[in-house]
Amino acid sequence: MGATAPVEDRVRSLFANYSVTASQEKAAIINQASNGDPTNPAELLSLQNRVGNYSLAINMISTLTHKSTSAIDSVLKAQ
């Protein structure tokens, strides 16, 4: 998308791209948990780190979505 694309289109595109990435990461985490060696501490630490990073990313997107929705709601109520 070009620099002149409307903000709505850019946000929609970024959200769609992130949704795909998040779904792929979730599937990879589930695969690692299902097929990993539960007796290998290094692998468990890697999985824990991956789950933590995924959780933080999803929480950040959730917070940004909530704040954006609240801001739009405030603007609409002010009109």
PEHUFEN-V344912 format. One record per helix or strand. SS is the DSSP state (h for helix, s for strand). FROM is the first residue (numbers start at 0). TO is the last residue. If there is no record, write none. Layout:
ss=SS from=FROM to=TO
ss=SS from=FROM to=TO
//
This chain:
ss=h from=6 to=34
ss=h from=40 to=77
//
